[in-house]
Structure formats: C-alpha cells, structure tokens
Amino acid sequence: MATFLENLQTRRNAIAAELAAITSSAAGGKPNASATGIDHVGYKDGLYRELREINEQIAAAANLNADGTVSTWEHVSEGIP
C-alpha cells in the first residue's frame, strides 16, 4: 500500500504530465471562447494551483515522522581550527 507521501508524489507527477501534454489544440491550450463555454485558461490555472498545493503538502509530509509528529533536527557545522 502506498504511503501518503507516495500518493502525493504520484498525483504531482500526473499533473506535471498533463501540463506537459497541453498543446494549442488541447483543453487548456486554447484561449477562452464564449462560443464553446469552456474555460481553457481556468483549467490550466487550476492545474498549476493544484500542483503548487501538492508541492507544499509534499514538503510538509517529508518532515513527518512515522507517528505523524513533525520531525525536527539541528544542523551543526564546525570549522577546521
């Protein structure tokens, strides 16, 4: 069974593939036209918004421990004397 993080990454990859497949003759690649009633610009914008939100969720989920608590760590660097 896929983890929460893996599911987010799978959806992110699907959105990226869908955005990459948009052409000037596909949904999202055309300008809005009142005759068709299809919001091509809104469709593409919605994909970009979903991609941004999923990336934020992936960043947050990557910092979770197995029990759901936030992982904290401290980075220490020391110079050579």
Sequence and secondary structure as in RCSB ss.txt:
>XXXX:A:sequence
MATFLENLQTRRNAIAAELAAITSSAAGGKPNASATGIDHVGYKDGLYRELREINEQIAAAANLNADGTVSTWEH
VSEGIP
>XXXX:A:secstr
   HHHHHHHHHHHHHHHHHH  TTSTTTS  BTTTTB HHHHHHHHHHHHHHHHHHHHHHTTB TTS B     
      
